[in-house]
Amino acid sequence: MSYFYSLRIDSNEDVYDEISKILGVDITDYKLGWQLEVKLNNEENRDVIAEFLNLLKDKYRELNQIGVKQDDISIWLIYEYKGQCNLEFEPEILKKLGENGIRLCLSCYNED
C-alpha cells in the first residue's frame, strides 16, 4: 500500500516556471500540469498538507499577479488500499485549508 499527496495549481502553461520560482520548488515535469507530489509509505508520518500550506504561505499575492487565484489551488491525497479504507484529518489542518480557501481532494482505489 502506498499513498501520495499532490499540490496542484490549475493555471496556464506559460506561468508554470513562474509558479515554481515563487514557491521555491524545482519542478521540471509538467505533463500533468503544475503539481508537486510527495509519495509516502505507510510507515512514514509526515504532515504533508501542513508542509504544502507553509509553502504557499505569504505567496498568494505573487501568485495572483501571474493569474493564479486561491481557488485554482488544490491538495490531493491519492491512497491505494487493500480491504477497508479509513482516513482521518486533524481539525487544525482542515481549518487551515478552509482559511486559505484550498480544496482537499481524495482519491482512493483498491490495489486489486
Phi, psi and omega in degrees: 000143178211167177205159175213156176254147180223123172269117185240137178234117180277111183206177176287144181303328184289353178248006181304313181296324178293321177300313180301319180295315180299317183276350178071035178238154181254099178242128182242346183252106183252022185298335177251021184093190180277118175205145177245123184246143175231114180264136181233158169253173187293344179276341182281143180230085178238146176265079185294326178300315178296322177299316179296317180297322177294324177297322182278339186307131179065017180249357185296323180296313179297318179296319179299325180294337177257012174096008179260120178259162181300327180283001172272355186254135175218155175242129182248144168242117178253119190231121175263132183223164174230127181088251184252145179245119176233133178233144181221137181232141178289139181303324181298321180292316179298322178297316179296321176300313180297318179297331180268358179067032183250132179281143170254121182246135181242137175225112182245138177217146180283133184290352179293000000 
